[in-house]
């Protein structure tokens, strides 16, 4: 049985971008149920329309995409937010991922990738490849903003994890896919998926993007760690 198409709200201050994305998604069989020109409108649209996915521009007037993401997920926790940005290393994207966004897309994304990305994130997966998330997190976890003291290697919130689960989370933070985890730990992919699902449940994580962020913020992985 085919899963129903995700319902989408597009939030961007450029009308041409919204129109273009709407046409692309409609041609891919995805229902765009609403549009918004700034973050405040986006939050209102989500509360009224309850979409499955929001395409959220990071830079908008009045209420920006970062604050709008926080408000959207506070009001509708089951919604998935995908950040739209012009730059693949926008300094705000890290904060959006930490706030609960499920990934990001460049605005010059191909039509095929846009449709596939919306369908992917609607299934509950993280949108972007772990290696891309890691590059983003490494730059901004230790980059251009004031840094708090480095947290201890094992944060108290990780106490619920087994040693194996902690090992899996560490490797996810280093950008490993499930297939790479299985090979490195000499496990089946099914077993790896079980570990990942348990980690998400125990730590209340939405997806892999948040897992990578958490691995850095708890000190399990540090920028510049050897990728071995």
N, C-alpha and C positions, 0 to 999 in steps of 0.2 A: 504494500500500500504506500503510495507516494505521500510524503510529508507535505502539509500545507505550506504555501509560500509565505515567507516572513513578511510582516507588515512593518513598514519603514517610515520614519520621519527624517527629513533632511533639514539640517540647520546650517545655514551659511548666509553671510551678509551680502553675497553677490547673487542677484537674481538669475544671471546666466548660468552660473554653476549649478544652482538648484534645478533649473529647467533641464540642463544637460544631463544631470544625474537622474532626474525623474524619467526622462525619455529612455536612457540606457537601461534602468532597472525595469521599466514597464516592458521593454522589448525582451527582457529576460524572464518575464513572467512574475516579477516581484511587485507587490502592491505598495505604492507610496501613498500613505494615508494622510500625510501632512507635511507642511514646510514651515520654517521659522527663519527670520532674518537676524535674530540675535539670541543670546542665551536665555533671556527671560521668556521670550516667545517659545523657545525650545522646551523649557521646563513646563510651561503651561500646556503646550501641545501634547507632551508625553503624559501628563496627568489626565488630560481629557481623553486621549486616543489610545493609550496603553499599547504602543507599538512593541514589536519584538526587538527591533534594532534602531538605533539613532546614528546617523552619520553626522558628526559634530565638528564643525570648523573650530579650530583652537583659538583663532583671532577674530573676535566679533565685538561690536560696540555694546555699551551698557553692561551686560553680563557676558564675560568671555567664556570660551568653551570649557575651561578648567573648572570654574565655579559651577557652570551649568551641569557638567558631568557629576559633580558632587551632589547637586540638588536632585538631578534625575534619579540617581541610584539610591538616594535617601527615600524618595517618594515611591519609586517603582524598582525594587531591588532585582527583579527578574529581567529587566531590560538590559540589552547589550549595547554599549556605546563604542563606536569606532571613531577615532579622532582623524579629522581631515587636516592635512598640513601641506604647505608648499615646500617645506624643507625636510629632508629625511632625518635631520638631527635637530629639530626644533627643540629649544631648551625647555619648553613647557610640556612636551609629550611625556617625559619621564614622570612629571607630577600627575598628569592625567592617568597614566597607567597605575601609579600608586593610589590614585583616587578610585580606581575600579574599572577604568576603561579596558576593553578587551583587545586593543591593538590600535594600529594606525594605518592610514592609507595616504599616499601622496595624491595630490589633486590631478596629476597627469596620468593617473592609473588608466590602463586600457579598459575598454568596456567589458571585455570578457573577465578580466581580473576583478573588476568592481562587482559584477554579478556573483562570481564564484566566492568572493570575500564575504559578501553579505550572507550568502547561504551557509558558508562555513561557520561564521561567528554565531549564527542563529542556532547551530547545533550544540553550542556550548564550548567550542574549542577556541583557543587564542588565535587571533587572525594572523599574526606575523610569525615568521620563523624564529625559533629560539635564538639563533645566532644574531639576528638583527636586534632582537630585544636586548640581548646582552651588550651589543655595541652601544646601544642607546643608554642603557643603565650605567655602563662603565663610565661613559663620558659625563653624565650628569649626577651620578651618585657621588662623584669625587671632583666635580668640575668647577663650574663658574660661580657657585654660590657658597656662602659660608657653611662650613661643615661642623656638625656637632662632634663631640668626641666619638671615636670609633666604638661601636657597641661590643660587648663581649662575644666570643666566638659562638657560644650557645645561648640564645635568648630564652628567657623563661617560657615564652609562648611555644617554644619548640619541645618542651619537656614531654609532651604527649606522644612524640614520634619515637618509633623504635630506632635502634642504630641503623638498620637497613634503610628505613624511610628517610632518616637524616642524610644518609649517603646519597640516596636518590635525589633529594631536594638540592643538595650541594651540586650534583652533576647537572641538574636542570638549570641551576643558576649559571653554570658554565656553558650553557647553550646546547646541551646534548638533546637529541631527539629520542623518542622511545626506542627506535631501532638501535641507535648508538648506545643507549643505556643498557639494552639487552645484551649487546655484544660485550660491552665493557665489564658488566657485572656477571656475565655468563648466566643469564636468565632468559626465559622466553618472553616475547613481547607481551603476551597475555599477563604474565606475572608482573611485568613492569607497569602495565596499565592498572593493575590492581593496586600496586604500591602508590602510583600517582593519584588514583581516585581516593585512597585513604588519606593521603597527605592533604588533598583539597578539602576533604570532609573535616579532618581534625583541626585544620588551621582556618577554616571558613574562607577558602580561596575560590575565586570565581573561575580562574583558568590559569594557563601556563604563564601568561604575561605577569600576573600578580605573584606567581611562585618565584619567578626570576627576581622581581623587585624585592620580595621578602628575603630571599637568600642573601642579597646585598645588604639590606637594611638591618638584618640580624647578625651580620658578620660571618655567616657561613662561607661567603665568597667575598673577596675584596678586589677592587679594581687593580689590575696588574698581577693577580694571581697567575701562576703558571697553568696553562691549559692542558694539563696532563691528568 
